Amino acid sequence: MAAPPAPAAEGFGDRVTVAFDALGAEAGIDAVAEGLSMAAADGIGVRAFGPAAALAGVGSGLVEVIDTAEVIGNDEEPVRAVRSRPEASIVRAAADVAAGASDALASPGSTGATMTAALFALKRIRSVQRPALAVQIPAPGRERPLLMLDVGANADARPSHLVQFAYLGSAFAATVLGVARPRVGLLSVGAEAKKGSTTVVEAHEALLGADGLEFAGNVEGRDLLDPEVEVVVTDGFTGNVVLKTIEGTAKAVGDAVRRAARSGPVAAAGGLLLRPALGGLRSDMDPDATGGAILLGLRGVAVVGHGSAGPLGIANQIRLAASSVRERAVERTEELIESAGAGRSAIRAAKGSES
């Protein structure tokens, strides 16, 4: 049974309200406007920080626009920019959540600025060492997307960090994705317990004895998209490389199939027959379908959307943020960490292997 929804922001009754950074989307303000309208059609309240003139009338009264013109770009140093530019759209949106005017944060803008603003404004859950960026990876043959973390928040990770990432991912998979007992895998170069870097080997040993987790052991890269686990844990550098490799491979294969289908009359006829199946495959692999990544380990909900997201991706960023609030993802993550001792004993066990 789903948990009761969390309290929503004042002014929208019991409706969940998402603070949305409406600047920085690569697809432009028209795509943002359409995405906001799609989210509002689901009954989600939005406080959009962006150009009031361009977003006027969007969302049938469920979208409130807070006129904002300043944006932090991808080429700026995130910490310096967030600290020095309080009027920037992402900084104002994160502050809106911290002040209680909105329930969650979502942004398709600079990933670094979004993570930094969210961390500064929302703070970490007590006993969480480092927040982790988690992304759902859609794949054919899976009932639901694979959740992988970290994919960019922490370039390096200690064994104790990987242990906490496992708890963060397991809690999110259970609360928001609806997995009864999420199986957690540790990304490595072999299935054997002693395979991998020193960090991975020590994390594997600590995870074997971790309470409250369904640890499935190591997962190799070639098995990453097989439906044997629901959550995969790794450091942010490796996770980011893996994620972009999967996205690039999917695009390359799709382009190759399209070229092959146009290579001659017979191929074109076959392409027509395969079009429905290929269309379904393309939908399954579309990053816009999952909305983006979520920064786990904070005291509030923060979704880092794809910068290249179209209207559907923008709407799904907001939907993911709202769903996380409704399912009490933050509160239930805290409960799991506390009940399993993940903030104390599990970390001490992992740290003992680090010394």
C-alpha positions in Angstrom: 0.0 0.0 0.0 1.3 3.4 -0.9 2.3 5.8 1.9 0.1 8.9 2.5 1.2 12.0 0.6 3.5 14.4 2.3 2.0 17.9 3.1 2.0 20.2 0.2 2.9 23.9 -0.1 0.5 26.5 1.2 -1.8 27.8 -1.6 -2.3 24.5 -3.3 -4.3 22.7 -0.6 -3.1 19.1 -0.4 -1.4 19.2 -3.8 2.3 18.5 -4.1 4.2 21.6 -5.4 7.5 21.4 -7.2 9.9 24.3 -7.5 11.1 24.2 -11.1 14.2 25.9 -12.6 12.7 27.0 -15.9 16.0 28.4 -17.3 18.8 26.3 -18.7 16.9 23.7 -20.7 18.6 23.1 -24.0 15.3 22.6 -25.8 14.2 26.2 -25.0 11.4 27.9 -23.2 8.7 26.6 -25.5 9.5 23.0 -24.5 9.6 24.1 -20.9 6.1 25.6 -21.2 4.7 22.5 -22.8 6.3 20.3 -20.2 4.9 22.4 -17.4 1.4 22.2 -18.9 1.7 18.4 -19.1 2.7 18.2 -15.4 0.0 20.6 -14.3 -2.6 18.4 -16.2 -1.7 15.7 -13.7 -2.7 18.0 -10.9 0.9 18.8 -9.8 1.4 22.4 -8.6 4.6 24.1 -10.0 6.4 27.2 -8.9 8.5 28.0 -12.0 11.5 30.3 -11.8 11.9 31.8 -15.2 10.7 34.4 -17.7 7.2 35.5 -16.7 6.4 36.9 -20.1 7.2 33.6 -21.9 5.4 31.4 -19.4 2.3 33.5 -18.8 -0.9 31.5 -18.8 0.8 28.1 -18.7 -0.7 25.3 -16.6 -4.3 26.4 -16.2 -3.7 28.1 -12.8 -1.6 25.3 -11.4 1.7 26.9 -12.5 2.9 30.0 -10.6 5.7 31.9 -12.4 8.3 33.7 -10.3 10.0 36.1 -12.8 13.7 35.2 -13.0 16.3 36.1 -15.6 19.6 34.9 -14.2 20.9 31.4 -15.0 24.0 29.5 -14.1 25.6 27.8 -17.1 27.3 24.5 -17.5 30.7 26.2 -18.0 30.6 27.9 -14.6 32.2 26.6 -11.4 29.2 25.4 -9.5 30.1 26.2 -5.9 31.4 29.7 -6.6 28.4 30.4 -8.9 25.8 29.2 -6.4 27.4 31.1 -3.5 27.8 34.3 -5.3 24.5 34.5 -7.3 21.5 34.2 -5.0 19.1 35.5 -7.8 20.0 32.7 -10.2 17.0 30.5 -11.1 18.3 27.3 -9.6 19.4 29.0 -6.3 16.0 30.6 -5.9 14.2 27.4 -6.7 16.3 25.4 -4.1 15.7 28.2 -1.5 12.0 28.0 -2.2 12.0 24.3 -1.1 14.1 25.0 2.0 11.7 27.8 3.0 8.7 25.4 2.7 7.0 27.2 -0.2 7.5 24.1 -2.4 7.8 20.4 -1.6 10.5 19.4 -4.1 13.1 20.7 -6.6 13.6 19.9 -10.3 15.9 21.4 -12.9 17.0 20.6 -16.4 19.8 23.1 -16.1 23.5 22.7 -15.1 23.9 19.4 -13.2 26.7 20.8 -11.0 24.8 23.9 -10.1 21.6 21.9 -9.3 23.5 19.4 -7.1 25.3 22.2 -5.3 22.2 24.4 -4.8 20.3 21.4 -3.5 23.0 20.3 -1.1 23.4 23.9 0.3 19.7 24.5 0.7 18.3 21.1 1.7 21.3 19.6 3.6 22.1 16.0 4.1 20.1 13.4 6.0 21.7 12.9 9.4 24.5 10.3 9.3 24.6 10.3 5.5 28.2 10.8 4.5 27.7 11.8 0.9 24.6 12.2 -1.3 24.5 10.1 -4.4 23.0 10.8 -7.9 20.7 7.9 -8.9 19.3 7.4 -12.4 16.8 4.9 -13.8 18.2 3.1 -16.8 15.4 1.8 -19.1 16.2 -1.4 -20.9 14.2 -4.0 -23.0 13.1 -7.0 -21.1 13.0 -5.4 -17.7 9.8 -4.9 -15.8 11.1 -1.6 -14.5 14.2 0.4 -15.1 17.5 -0.4 -13.4 18.5 2.1 -10.7 22.2 3.0 -10.7 24.1 5.2 -8.3 26.3 7.1 -8.0 26.4 8.5 -11.6 28.2 11.8 -10.9 27.9 13.3 -7.5 31.2 11.7 -6.2 34.1 11.0 -8.5 35.7 8.9 -5.8 34.1 6.7 -3.2 35.3 4.8 -0.1 33.8 1.4 0.8 31.7 3.1 3.5 30.2 5.4 0.9 29.3 2.5 -1.4 27.6 0.8 1.6 25.4 3.9 2.1 24.7 4.2 -1.6 23.3 0.7 -1.4 20.9 1.7 1.4 19.9 4.9 -0.4 19.2 3.1 -3.7 17.3 0.3 -1.9 15.1 2.7 -0.1 14.3 4.7 -3.2 13.6 1.5 -5.2 11.2 0.3 -2.5 9.4 3.6 -1.9 9.1 5.2 -5.3 9.7 2.4 -7.8 7.5 -0.1 -5.9 10.0 -3.0 -5.6 9.1 -5.1 -2.6 12.6 -6.4 -1.9 15.2 -4.6 -4.1 18.2 -6.7 -5.0 21.4 -4.7 -4.8 24.4 -5.4 -7.0 27.9 -4.0 -6.7 29.5 -3.1 -10.1 32.8 -4.8 -10.6 35.0 -6.6 -13.1 34.0 -10.1 -12.0 31.3 -11.9 -10.1 33.7 -13.3 -7.6 33.9 -11.6 -4.2 37.6 -10.9 -4.5 37.4 -9.4 -8.0 37.7 -5.6 -8.5 39.6 -2.7 -6.9 40.5 -2.7 -3.2 37.5 -0.3 -2.6 35.1 -2.7 -4.3 36.4 -5.8 -2.6 36.1 -4.1 0.9 32.6 -2.8 0.0 31.6 -6.3 -1.0 32.7 -7.7 2.3 30.8 -5.0 4.3 27.7 -5.4 2.2 27.6 -9.2 2.9 26.8 -8.5 6.5 24.6 -5.4 6.0 21.2 -5.6 7.7 18.1 -4.6 5.8 19.6 -5.1 2.3 19.1 -7.8 -0.3 22.7 -7.9 -1.5 23.1 -10.0 -4.6 26.9 -9.7 -5.0 29.0 -8.3 -7.8 27.6 -7.4 -11.2 29.7 -7.2 -14.3 29.2 -4.5 -17.0 28.0 -7.0 -19.5 25.2 -8.1 -17.2 24.2 -4.6 -16.1 20.9 -4.5 -18.0 19.8 -8.1 -17.2 16.9 -8.3 -14.8 18.8 -10.0 -12.0 19.1 -6.9 -9.7 17.1 -3.7 -9.3 19.8 -1.5 -8.0 23.5 -1.2 -8.9 26.1 0.6 -6.8 29.3 2.2 -8.0 31.4 5.3 -7.6 30.4 8.5 -9.4 33.2 8.5 -12.0 32.5 4.9 -13.1 28.8 5.4 -13.0 28.9 8.5 -15.2 31.1 6.8 -17.7 28.8 3.7 -17.8 25.7 5.8 -18.1 27.1 7.8 -21.1 28.4 4.7 -22.7 25.0 3.1 -22.6 23.3 6.3 -24.0 25.9 6.5 -26.7 25.6 2.9 -27.7 21.9 3.0 -27.8 22.0 6.0 -30.1 24.7 4.4 -32.3 22.7 1.2 -32.7 19.5 3.1 -33.4 21.3 5.1 -36.1 22.8 1.9 -37.6 19.4 0.3 -37.8 17.9 3.3 -39.5 20.7 3.4 -42.1 20.3 -0.3 -42.7 16.6 0.1 -43.2 17.2 2.7 -45.9 19.9 0.8 -47.8 17.6 -0.7 -50.4 14.1 -1.6 -51.4 14.1 -4.9 -49.6 15.5 -3.4 -46.5 13.0 -0.6 -46.7 10.1 -3.1 -46.8 11.6 -4.9 -43.8 11.9 -1.6 -42.0 8.2 -0.9 -42.5 7.4 -4.3 -41.0 9.7 -3.7 -38.0 8.6 -0.1 -37.4 6.1 -0.8 -34.7 8.5 -3.0 -32.8 11.4 -0.5 -33.3 9.1 2.3 -32.1 8.4 0.5 -28.9 12.1 -0.2 -28.4 12.9 3.5 -28.9 10.3 4.4 -26.3 11.7 1.9 -23.9 15.2 3.4 -24.3 14.2 7.0 -24.3 15.8 8.9 -21.4 12.8 11.3 -21.3 10.7 8.4 -20.1 12.3 8.4 -16.6 12.7 12.2 -16.2 16.2 12.3 -14.9 18.3 11.5 -11.9 17.5 12.1 -8.2 20.0 13.3 -5.6 19.5 10.8 -2.7 20.7 11.4 0.8 19.3 14.9 1.2 16.6 16.1 3.6 14.4 17.1 0.6 13.7 15.9 -2.9 15.9 17.2 -5.7 15.7 15.9 -9.3 18.4 16.6 -11.8 16.8 16.4 -15.3 18.4 15.8 -18.6 19.6 19.1 -20.1 18.4 17.9 -23.6 15.0 16.9 -22.3 12.0 17.7 -24.5 8.5 18.5 -23.1 7.9 14.9 -22.0 11.2 14.7 -20.2 10.5 18.0 -18.4 7.1 16.8 -17.4 8.6 13.6 -16.1 11.2 15.4 -14.1 8.4 17.2 -12.2 6.4 13.9 -11.9 9.3 12.1 -10.5 9.9 14.8 -7.9 6.2 14.9 -7.0 6.0 11.1 -6.7 9.0 11.0 -4.4 7.2 13.5 -2.1 4.0 11.5 -2.2 5.7 8.3 -1.3 7.7 9.9 1.5 11.0 8.8 -0.1 13.1 11.0 2.2 11.4 10.0 5.4 11.4 6.3 4.5 15.0 6.5 3.6 15.8 7.9 7.0 13.8 5.1 8.6 15.7 2.4 6.7 19.1 3.9 7.5 18.2 4.2 11.2 16.5 0.8 11.5 19.3 -1.0 9.8 22.0 0.9 11.6 23.3 2.1 8.2 24.3 5.4 9.7 26.4 3.8 12.4 27.3 0.1 12.5 27.4 -0.5 8.8 29.6 2.5 8.2 31.9 1.4 11.1 32.2 -2.0 9.6 33.1 -0.6 6.2 35.4 1.9 7.7 37.1 -0.8 9.7 38.1 -2.4 6.4 39.4 0.9 5.1 41.9 1.3 7.9 
